[in-house]
Amino acid sequence: MGIEGLRQTAFEVAYVDEDCVRRREPLSACWTLRFERLSPVRTVKSYQGQKSVTRDYWAATTAGQLSCESHLERHHAMLMDFDPQVTGLVGQPFRLFWPGRRGGRGHVPDFFARLGDGGGLVVDVRPDDRIEPDDAEAFAATARACELAGWAFRRVGAIDPVLLANVKWLAGYRHPRNHREPVASELTKVFAEPEALMVGAGRVGDRLAVLPVLYHLLWRRVLEVDLTSGPLGPRSMVRRAVTAR
C-alpha cells in the first residue's frame, strides 16, 4: 500500500521522540522514524506476585541495555543480538492504537529491530499456549500495521533448546574486550578450512587464552559452526565464514 493508503488507516502510534517528548501520531506520520534510536515508550518494572522475571540484557549490537519482561524475552533479545542482519535494537519501542472489537485498543510490541537492508522488524514474544483472544487480536493488528508501514512482523515463542544453549554460551563472550590480536587473525587463518574447535585453538596457542577469542569470533560470525545439531564442544567443526559481521 502506498502513502495515500497508509494515511487512510486508523492506526496511531505513541512514542518518545529524540527530545524525550511523548507524542501520539497517525502511523502515516511516523512510520519512517528510526525507532531503534529512540527511548522505550514504557519502563519495564518488577512487582510483587509477578509470574515472569524481568532482567536486562546488554546487547553487543547497540552497546546498551535492553529491558526484558521474562527470560524468554531476554533469550529472543540475545538471538536478535546474535543475528548479523540486525543493526539496531530497542525494547518497548512504541504503543500502537487501533479500533478493536470492543472499542479502542492499544499494544506495545516487545522489540523493534533495524535490519542491514534498512528495513524494520517488529517482534512480539509469546508462546503458542499463552495466546488469549485479545492477544491474537493485538498480534493481528500489529502485523497489519507493520505490513502497511513496510516492516516485517514476527510473533515468536519457544526456542530450540540446543540452539539456545549454544548461543547462550557464545553470548558470554560477546563483549568486544574478548577480541585480541594477533590471536583473532591467527584463528581466521587456522580455520580457513574446517577444523575441530579444540584442535584449531591449540594450533594458535595456549587454549585458555585462545578460546575466549575463538568464541567471540563465533559470536560475531567471523567463524561459523553448526549450532543446531548438538552441543558446542571440542569436536565441533569450525570454519571461517564467507561473510562476517
C-alpha positions as CSV (number, residue, x, y, z in Angstrom):
1,M,0.0,0.0,0.0
2,G,1.3,3.5,-0.9
3,I,1.5,6.5,1.4
4,E,-2.1,7.6,0.4
5,G,-3.4,4.2,1.5
6,L,-1.4,4.4,4.7
7,R,-3.0,7.8,5.5
8,Q,-6.4,6.3,5.3
9,T,-5.8,3.7,8.0
10,A,-6.9,4.2,11.7
11,F,-3.6,3.2,13.3
12,E,-1.9,5.6,15.6
13,V,1.5,5.4,17.4
14,A,2.6,6.7,20.7
15,Y,6.4,7.1,21.2
16,V,9.1,9.1,22.9
17,D,10.9,11.3,20.4
18,E,14.6,12.3,20.4
19,D,13.9,15.2,22.8
20,C,12.3,12.7,25.3
21,V,8.8,14.2,24.5
22,R,5.9,11.8,24.4
23,R,4.0,12.0,21.1
24,R,1.0,10.3,19.5
25,E,0.6,10.5,15.8
26,P,-1.0,8.6,12.9
27,L,1.1,5.8,11.7
28,S,1.4,7.6,8.3
29,A,3.2,10.5,10.1
30,C,5.8,8.4,11.9
31,W,6.5,5.2,10.0
32,T,9.8,6.5,8.8
33,L,11.2,7.2,12.3
34,R,14.3,5.4,13.4
35,F,12.6,3.8,16.4
36,E,15.7,1.8,17.2
37,R,17.4,5.1,18.2
38,L,14.5,6.3,20.4
39,S,13.8,5.6,24.1
40,P,11.3,2.9,25.1
41,V,7.7,4.1,25.3
42,R,7.3,2.4,28.7
43,T,9.5,1.2,31.5
44,V,9.6,-2.5,32.4
45,K,9.0,-2.8,36.1
46,S,9.0,-5.6,38.7
47,Y,6.1,-6.0,41.0
48,Q,5.0,-8.3,43.9
49,G,3.4,-11.5,42.7
50,Q,4.9,-11.2,39.2
51,K,4.9,-14.5,37.3
52,S,7.7,-13.7,35.0
53,V,11.2,-12.4,35.8
54,T,12.4,-9.1,34.5
55,R,16.0,-8.9,33.6
56,D,18.2,-6.6,31.5
57,Y,20.2,-7.8,28.6
58,W,23.3,-6.0,27.4
59,A,23.3,-6.0,23.6
60,A,26.6,-6.0,21.7
61,T,24.8,-4.7,18.6
62,T,24.0,-1.4,20.4
63,A,26.4,-1.5,23.3
64,G,23.4,-0.8,25.5
65,Q,20.8,-2.3,27.8
66,L,17.5,-3.8,26.8
67,S,14.8,-4.3,29.5
68,C,13.0,-7.6,29.1
69,E,9.9,-8.8,30.9
70,S,10.8,-12.5,31.0
71,H,13.6,-15.0,30.5
72,L,12.0,-15.8,27.1
73,E,12.1,-12.2,26.0
74,R,15.7,-12.0,27.1
75,H,16.6,-15.1,25.1
76,H,15.0,-13.7,22.0
77,A,16.8,-10.4,22.5
78,M,20.0,-12.4,22.6
79,L,19.1,-14.2,19.4
80,M,18.5,-10.9,17.6
81,D,21.7,-9.6,19.0
82,F,23.4,-12.6,17.5
83,D,21.7,-12.1,14.1
84,P,24.1,-10.4,11.7
85,Q,21.2,-8.9,9.9
86,V,20.2,-6.9,13.0
87,T,22.0,-3.5,13.1
88,G,19.8,-1.7,15.7
89,L,17.5,-2.9,18.5
90,V,15.2,-1.5,21.1
91,G,12.6,-2.9,23.5
92,Q,9.1,-1.5,24.1
93,P,9.5,0.8,21.0
94,F,6.0,2.3,20.7
95,R,2.4,1.8,21.6
96,L,0.1,1.0,18.7
97,F,-3.5,2.1,18.8
98,W,-6.4,0.9,16.7
99,P,-10.2,0.5,16.8
100,G,-10.8,-3.0,18.2
101,R,-13.8,-5.3,18.6
102,R,-14.8,-3.6,21.9
103,G,-13.5,-0.1,21.3
104,G,-10.1,1.4,21.2
105,R,-7.2,-1.0,21.7
106,G,-3.5,-0.5,22.4
107,H,-0.5,-2.7,22.3
108,V,3.3,-2.3,23.0
109,P,5.4,-4.7,20.9
110,D,8.4,-6.2,22.7
111,F,11.1,-5.2,20.2
112,F,11.8,-3.1,17.1
113,A,14.9,-4.1,15.1
114,R,16.6,-2.3,12.2
115,L,18.0,-4.6,9.6
116,G,21.0,-4.3,7.4
117,D,19.0,-3.6,4.3
118,G,17.3,-0.7,6.1
119,G,14.1,-2.5,6.8
120,G,12.3,-2.6,10.1
121,L,11.3,-5.7,12.1
122,V,8.7,-5.7,14.9
123,V,8.8,-8.7,17.3
124,D,6.3,-9.9,19.9
125,V,7.3,-12.7,22.2
126,R,4.5,-15.1,23.3
127,P,4.4,-18.9,23.4
128,D,1.7,-20.6,21.4
129,D,-0.1,-21.9,24.6
130,R,-0.3,-18.4,26.1
131,I,-2.2,-16.6,23.4
132,E,-5.7,-15.4,24.5
133,P,-8.3,-13.9,22.1
134,D,-7.2,-10.3,23.0
135,D,-3.6,-11.3,22.4
136,A,-4.5,-12.8,19.0
137,E,-6.3,-9.6,18.0
138,A,-3.3,-7.4,19.1
139,F,-0.8,-9.5,17.2
140,A,-3.0,-9.5,14.1
141,A,-3.4,-5.7,14.3
142,T,0.3,-5.2,14.8
143,A,1.1,-7.5,11.8
144,R,-1.3,-5.4,9.7
145,A,0.2,-2.1,10.8
146,C,3.7,-3.5,10.0
147,E,2.5,-4.6,6.6
148,L,1.2,-1.1,5.9
149,A,4.5,0.5,7.2
150,G,6.7,-1.8,5.2
151,W,8.1,-3.5,8.2
152,A,8.3,-7.3,8.9
153,F,6.5,-8.7,11.9
154,R,7.3,-11.8,13.9
155,R,5.5,-13.4,16.8
156,V,8.0,-15.8,18.4
157,G,7.7,-18.3,21.2
158,A,9.7,-21.4,22.3
159,I,13.3,-21.7,21.2
160,D,15.1,-24.9,20.2
161,P,16.9,-25.9,23.4
162,V,20.1,-26.9,21.6
163,L,20.4,-23.6,19.7
164,L,19.5,-21.6,22.8
165,A,22.2,-23.4,24.9
166,N,24.9,-22.8,22.3
167,V,24.1,-19.2,21.7
168,K,23.9,-18.5,25.4
169,W,27.4,-19.9,25.7
170,L,28.7,-17.7,22.9
171,A,26.9,-14.7,24.3
172,G,29.2,-14.9,27.3
173,Y,31.9,-13.8,25.0
174,R,30.0,-11.1,23.0
175,H,31.8,-8.1,24.6
176,P,34.5,-6.6,22.3
177,R,37.1,-7.0,25.1
178,N,37.3,-10.6,24.0
179,H,38.8,-9.6,20.7
180,R,42.6,-9.8,20.9
181,E,45.2,-9.5,18.2
182,P,47.1,-11.3,16.8
183,V,45.1,-14.2,18.2
184,A,42.0,-13.3,16.2
185,S,43.9,-13.1,12.9
186,E,45.7,-16.4,13.5
187,L,42.3,-18.1,14.2
188,T,40.9,-16.9,10.9
189,K,43.9,-18.4,9.2
190,V,43.7,-21.7,11.1
191,F,40.0,-22.1,10.3
192,A,40.3,-21.2,6.7
193,E,39.3,-24.9,6.2
194,P,37.1,-26.8,8.6
195,E,38.9,-27.9,11.7
196,A,37.8,-29.3,15.1
197,L,37.3,-26.5,17.6
198,M,39.8,-27.6,20.2
199,V,42.4,-28.7,17.6
200,G,42.3,-25.4,15.9
201,A,42.6,-23.5,19.1
202,G,45.6,-25.5,20.1
203,R,47.4,-24.7,16.9
204,V,47.2,-21.0,17.7
205,G,48.5,-21.1,21.3
206,D,47.5,-21.7,24.9
207,R,43.9,-22.7,24.8
208,L,42.9,-20.9,27.9
209,A,44.0,-17.7,26.2
210,V,42.8,-18.6,22.7
211,L,39.3,-19.9,23.4
212,P,37.7,-16.6,24.6
213,V,38.8,-15.1,21.3
214,L,37.6,-18.0,19.3
215,Y,34.1,-17.9,21.0
216,H,34.0,-14.1,20.3
217,L,34.7,-14.7,16.7
218,L,31.9,-17.3,16.6
219,W,29.6,-14.8,18.1
220,R,30.5,-12.2,15.5
221,R,30.1,-14.8,12.7
222,V,33.7,-14.3,11.6
223,L,33.9,-18.0,12.3
224,E,31.0,-20.4,11.9
225,V,29.9,-23.6,13.4
226,D,26.7,-25.7,13.4
227,L,24.7,-24.6,16.5
228,T,21.6,-26.7,16.0
229,S,22.6,-30.3,15.6
230,G,24.3,-30.7,19.0
231,P,26.1,-29.0,21.9
232,L,29.1,-26.9,21.1
233,G,32.2,-28.9,22.1
234,P,35.8,-29.7,21.4
235,R,35.0,-31.8,18.3
236,S,32.6,-29.2,16.7
237,M,33.8,-28.4,13.3
238,V,34.6,-24.7,12.9
239,R,35.5,-22.8,9.7
240,R,36.0,-19.2,8.6
241,A,32.7,-17.6,7.5
242,V,32.3,-16.4,3.9
243,T,30.9,-13.1,5.2
244,A,31.5,-11.8,8.7
245,R,29.7,-9.3,11.0
